[in-house]
Amino acid sequence: MRVAVVGGGPGGLYAAALLARQGHRVEVWERGAPDDTFGFGVVLSDDTLGGIERADTVVHAALGAEFVRWDDVEVVHRDRLLTSGGHGFAALGRRRLLEILHERCAGLGVRLRFRSPAPDAWELAKTYDLVVAADGVHSATRESGAAHFRPTVTEGRCRYIWLAADFAFDAFRFEIAETAHGVAQLHAYPYSADSSTVIVEMREEVWQASGLDLCDEEESAARCAKLFADALRGRPLRGNRSAWTRFRTVVNERWSHGNVVLLGDAAHTAHFSIGSGTKLAVEDALALCEALERESSGGPAQALAAYEAARRPGVASTQRAAAASMRWFEEIEGYVGQPARQFAFNLLTRSRRVTHENLRLRDARFTHAVEREFGCPEGEAAGEAGAGVAAGAVGTPPMFTPFTLRGLTLRNRVVVAPMDMYSARDGVPGDFHLVHLGQRALGGAGLVLTEMVCVSPEGRITPGCAGLWNAEQTAAWKRIADFVHTSAPGTALGVQLGHAGRKGSTRVMWEGMDEPLPEGNWPLVAASALPYKPGVSAVPRALTADDLAALRSDFAAAAVRAAECGFDLLELHCAHGYLLSGFLSPLTNHRTDAYGGSLENRLRFPLEVFDAVRAVWPARSPMTVRISAADWAPGGTTPEDAEGIAAAFAAHGADAVHVSTGQVVADEAPEFGRSYQTPYADRIRNALGVPVIAVGAISSWDDVNSLLLAGRADLCAVGRPHLYDPHWTLHAAADQGYEGPGAPWPAPYRAGSRRPPTGKG
């Protein structure tokens, strides 16, 4: 094929070299000179280097001769230096990387056109078989083909600048400076024997208040050097056409159109704090060339489709990790008050790619020190590590430490999340609920929460929803509570009270989630007369003053019955678009009276209900509240709103806030991913000092331990894994080699407390 490559950065050049090795005729257009480049050092992972070695040993050998390698990460927190080892980085100068790729391309017959702006990619596509657009974050190809690629570009909230120091740091170094205007942070790493990349970053408002928005490159470098004089040992910083900028996250719905394909930053970007820009571009080049070789008989279009299908999942995972890392640095001011070791652990695990278990394998001494400061008891884990047991496990894992809410001490930090079962009859929980909740209670969690228990017949989501509005239901719930307390002593059972509001009178989930009943519907009420699914859902009636009074009474009466049942904890459901949540969100509350408008007004009725319930709920028993901290829709609840909501409930006596998101409006667009809701819990906990329950795609015990040790949560609610495995918590203890008071096996089950042996014998 005749191939045109637009852009002579590392990704474009490496793609050109690999394509030339396959026998294609390749031309590269680069508007800059051969030695023009921005930035200083480039970091590549061992996985990326392995791919390069398999594809081109010549390039791999040349890179290997240049790399600076190091294992340690140094974190400086309020003048205290902490070091964690075992991380394994490799870096080299960006200019030297380009030289190696120039030499390789020239040796393979690639035509390199320097100081030559490329013709329009769509014009090139008429005469070339393939056009690789590697023209960077500001890609002209992406912009001119926006109708095909459908890009989304969002800017971060921090300003940063790339600089260099003329000496080599001993490790990757992270340091904070707490200034009169806010927090600034330094990221630095060596890329040669006598040079280091230094990035200085701070929130936009800190940057402006510091006057750095008025500084040129030279003055910016001087002021940054002064700000981090200790880290730099008094040495200066220098720039390279360096300017303060905001990070742009690029996402495209499609990466190719016809015979034109985007590569590297033109297709996707990932925040520099996980060191992935050049890495992703090089991996793109590898994957593209593999697809072209594998799908050679089907032509470029088939190969480009195969390339994107193979590459997109890995890129999406990296972008999620990068987004988590970027947000962490944007919110760093909320973490600087943490103890030094916890702060360092939090930083190291910020992207969720490095976890507690992973870090313990890299540096057991550092991780053990963090555990000790957290309060994990010392001592060897009982039993011998066998198949599936975490190697070298010692002491008590964080998830098996106790936690106290008011007069209730939970034996561990695991909560079985509330999950609607839609299996009650006339609101009465039956044998299914006894077995369902009983199994999870026997499974070792510290707290088991019921599904949303409705306070009135009209408050049900479906005809299968459980309730607590009459004596028959009270007796049925008492039977379940008695079983839990008798057969699973030490397990706390919590009830979640709620009202469906405008999301009621629907079919059970497996017959059509949120779809109205075909018959037997009941009238709906809500903060405002807005249907959940316009044109599908029934229009609710806006609540009157008399309605509000009656609802307060319904909630209070249900709470009295819950106390009679013997529940240990009560949670008020103010999330997911149900009645009380409908008052909190500006998308669902359009009232013009005292219960609508400002956040203070939108909080008024949910707080009145909370106060009515708290007044009749036993004083020693804790109350929590579940909120949706984001609506995942424009104009919805903001992070600041979520903080305000949590603070208001805490001021009224909530012992913890259960932080969920979404399900408020039907046209939401959630950013799903592992532990995707935990940043909202994290923000509330660290901004307000309020205990939080984190929830949302927390699926492994390693994630639970990581969230707790980092100070992002106090308790972790785990839902679907407990449907897959009712004894998830006990099995997590066995996997970690832990036996102790945080996870006691029921006496009849003790013979099964070890993982069964596998294999032939």
Buried (B, 14 or more C-beta within 10 A) or exposed (E): BEBBBBBBBBBBBBBBBBBBBBEBBBBBBBBBEBEBBBBBBBBBBEEBBEBBBEBBEBBBEBBBEBBBEBBBBBBBBEEEEBBBBBBEBBBBBBBBBBBBBBBBBEEBEBBBBBEBEBBBBBEBBEEBBBBBBBBBBEBBBBEBBEEBBEBEBEEBBBBBBBBBBEEBBEBBBBBBBEEEBBBBBBBBBBBBEEBBBBBBBBBBEBBBBBEBEEBEBEEBBBBBBEBBEEBBEEEBBBBBEBEBBEBBBBBBEBBBBBBBBBBBBBBBBBBBBBBBBBBBBBBBBBBBBBBBEBBEEEBBBBBBBBBBEBBBEEBEEBBBBBBBBBBBBBBBBBBBEBBBBBBBBBBBBBBBBBBBBBBBBBBBEBBBBBBEBBEBEEEEBEBEEEEEBBEEBBBBBBBBBBBEBBEBEBBBBBBBBBBBBBBBEEBBBBEEBBEBBBBBBBBBBBBBBBBBBBBBBBBBBBBBBBBBBBEEBBEBBBBBBEBBBEBBEBBBBBBBBBBBBBBBBBBBBEEEEBBBBEEEEBEBBBBBBBBBBEEEBBEBBBBEEEEBEEBBBBBBBBBEBBBBBBBBBBBBBBBBBBBBBBBBBBBBBEBEEEBBBEBEBBBBBBBBBBEBBBEBBBEEBBBBBBBBBBBBBEEBBBBEBBBBBBBBBBEBBBBBBBBBBBBBBBEBEBEEBBBBBBBBBBBBBBBBEBBBBBBBBBBBBBBBBBBBBBBBBBBBBBBEBBBEBBBBBBBBBBBBBBBBEBBBBBEEBEEEBBEEEEEEE
